[in-house]
Amino acid sequence: MSRSVFRKEWHSVSWLVVHWVCVTKYRRKVFDAPAIEWLQTHCAKVLCSTMGAQLMALDGQDDHAHLLIEYRPKLSVSVMVNALKGTSSRLLRRDRPDIASKYWKGVLWSPSYFVVSAGGAPLETIKAYVEAQRASSAPSAALTGCPSTSPP
């Protein structure tokens, strides 16, 4: 791994990457391809601008989403999860009223989530897995808005 991928801060040098999976409430089939693309844009914006993290990949199927995130050591995974779930649920409901009716009693996300450190497998393998979640539809749109931190 190149030294350029490490995050350098005042008192730390790190490269923390997690693979996060979040499911819709009762696995309701809410997402279509435009909703997944909306999530990509929204999550990249929230992670980059307000949290200083990097969305490396996001894709999913109609009832769940996979995210690959690089983040600062001072940032808690639970803080990221709560921020992304809360804002995405509210703003997706506002921007896509056609799928808001698929929410369960106005709730998009299940309160639970799965997160694992992505250090055990090559990131390209995990990234390919995340991006292959929508295998039956077109490849996911490229993420924009944040500089890449993927290893060379």
WORAUR-V570099 format. One record per residue. PSI is psi in whole degrees, -180 to 180 (* if undefined). NEAR is the number of other C-alpha atoms within 8 Angstrom. D_CENTER is the distance of its C-alpha to the mean C-alpha in whole Angstrom. Layout:
BEGIN
PSI,NEAR,D_CENTER ; PSI,NEAR,D_CENTER
END
This chain:
BEGIN
134,5,23 ; 147,7,24 ; -23,5,24 ; -17,4,23 ; -16,10,19 ; 144,9,20 ; 121,8,19 ; 121,7,22 ; -179,6,23 ; -48,4,27 ; 17,4,27 ; 154,6,24 ; 126,8,23 ; 166,9,20 ; 90,10,17 ; 120,9,14 ; 133,11,11 ; 150,11,10 ; 120,13,8 ; 136,12,7 ; 129,11,8 ; 134,12,9 ; 155,12,12 ; 158,13,14 ; 126,12,17 ; 27,6,20 ; 34,8,17 ; 143,11,19 ; 93,8,18 ; -41,10,16 ; 139,12,14 ; 179,8,16 ; -45,7,15 ; -32,7,15 ; -39,9,13 ; -42,12,10 ; -38,10,11 ; -44,9,11 ; -40,10,8 ; -50,12,7 ; -47,10,10 ; -48,9,9 ; -39,11,6 ; -42,14,8 ; -47,10,11 ; -46,10,10 ; -43,13,9 ; -53,13,12 ; -36,7,14 ; -20,7,14 ; -12,9,13 ; 22,9,14 ; 177,10,11 ; 122,14,9 ; 114,14,6 ; -32,13,8 ; 148,13,7 ; 131,13,5 ; 177,15,8 ; -171,13,9 ; -170,10,13 ; -16,9,15 ; 7,12,14 ; 165,12,11 ; 143,12,7 ; 134,14,6 ; 144,13,3 ; 116,14,6 ; 133,13,6 ; 134,13,10 ; 164,11,12 ; 150,11,15 ; -25,7,18 ; -9,4,18 ; 127,9,15 ; 141,7,15 ; -41,6,12 ; -33,6,13 ; -44,8,13 ; -46,11,10 ; -51,8,9 ; -41,8,12 ; -46,8,11 ; -41,10,8 ; -46,9,10 ; -50,8,13 ; -39,8,13 ; -39,11,11 ; -49,11,13 ; -46,8,16 ; -32,8,15 ; -39,12,15 ; -41,10,18 ; -45,7,20 ; -25,6,19 ; 72,8,19 ; -22,9,22 ; -30,5,22 ; -11,10,19 ; -29,10,20 ; -16,7,23 ; -12,8,21 ; 152,12,19 ; 110,9,21 ; 42,4,24 ; 6,7,21 ; 127,9,18 ; -54,9,15 ; 147,10,13 ; 149,11,15 ; -16,5,16 ; 165,6,15 ; 164,9,12 ; 133,7,12 ; 139,8,11 ; 145,7,13 ; 138,9,14 ; 19,11,13 ; -13,7,17 ; -20,5,19 ; 156,7,18 ; 136,8,18 ; -34,8,15 ; -35,6,16 ; -46,8,16 ; -43,11,13 ; -43,11,11 ; -39,8,14 ; -46,8,13 ; -44,14,10 ; -17,13,11 ; 5,9,14 ; -28,10,13 ; 50,12,14 ; -30,7,18 ; -12,4,20 ; -175,6,19 ; 156,6,19 ; 151,8,16 ; 151,8,13 ; 150,5,14 ; 140,4,13 ; 141,10,11 ; 167,6,13 ; -13,7,14 ; 145,9,13 ; 148,5,16 ; 142,6,15 ; 15,8,15 ; 147,6,15 ; 153,6,18 ; *,4,21
END
